[in-house]
Amino acid sequence: MSAPSFEAFLAKLYVDEGVRARFLANPRDEAVKAGLTTEEAEALASIDRVGLELMAKSLERKRQRRLPNAAA
């Protein structure tokens, strides 16, 4: 997988709650299913889970401020 593809998967983890939940339940398998190499999956499996959730919440708040009617 290329760096842009790796970054795209990471971005999905930040913005898609379902993808994030499945990843947190089984990080290596979800990363491989997304097309990451074994090495990339291993690297992501050790991600700071608290940091991941904090970043996801921060991005959600930013999206809500930009699109106030999107939540309605």
N, C-alpha and C positions, 0 to 999 in steps of 0.2 A: 504494500500500500504506500502511496506517496504521502509526503508531509501534508499537502492540502486535504487529502482524504482523512488522515488521522485527525487533523484540526476540525474537519467537518463533523466527525463523530463526537469529538470533545464538545463542540458547540451544541450538538443534539443533546448531550448529557445535561448541559446547562439550561436548555429551553424546553425540553420535552419531559414532562414528569413521568410518563409511562416508560420511556426509554431509560430514564435515570433509575426508576424503581427496579426494572428488570436487571439493569447493570449492577446495581448495588446488591441484588440478591445473588447474582452469579456473574461477577465481572469478567472473568476470562472467557467464558462461553459466549456471553453477549458481544464482547469485543471481537471475537473470532467470527461470530455470525455476521457482524457488520463488515467483515472483510479485512480486519486488521491481521497483521502477521502475529505469530506466537510471541515474538519479542515485544511487539507493540501492546498486545493484550496483557502481557506480564507487567509492562511498565504502567499501564493504566490500572491494573488490579491493585497497585499500591497507592493509588491516588488518595489524597487527604479527603476523606468522606465528609467531615465537618466543613471543610473549605468548599467542597463541591456544592453542598446544600446551601451554604451562605451565599456563594456566587449566584446560584440559581435563583434564590430569593431576591437578591439585589437586582438581577436582570429583570425579573418579573415586575418588581416595583417600578423600574425605569420604563418598561413597556407600558404599564398602566398609566403612568404620568403622561407619556407621549400620546397614548390612544385612550383617553378617558371613557369613550363610549364603547370601546371594544369589550369591556367587562360586563356591560349592561345587556 
